[in-house]
């Protein structure tokens, strides 16, 4: 069974060390943003190999309720960009209320 839904796309990702990053694009099906307080990409992780499958990544959920794009844990931005903030993978589209 396949589930099809609309969700904001991950337009770009600067976290080249992430297992899902292929040519500065996120290649997982969906990411989760936030730990409740900070807009980190919770799907980010480092491994010895990168994934081989290319997908258009979307934002499956956002746990940062202080972002103006958050509506009941869904992201309403058209798209997001994930980038470095110090050594963390953070949603750079985050816009505090």
Secondary structure, 3 states (H helix, E strand, C coil): CCCCCCCCEEEEECCCCCCCEECCEECCCEEEECCCCCCEECCCCCCCCCCCCCCCCEEEEECCCCECCEECCEECCCEEEEEEECCEEEECCCCEC
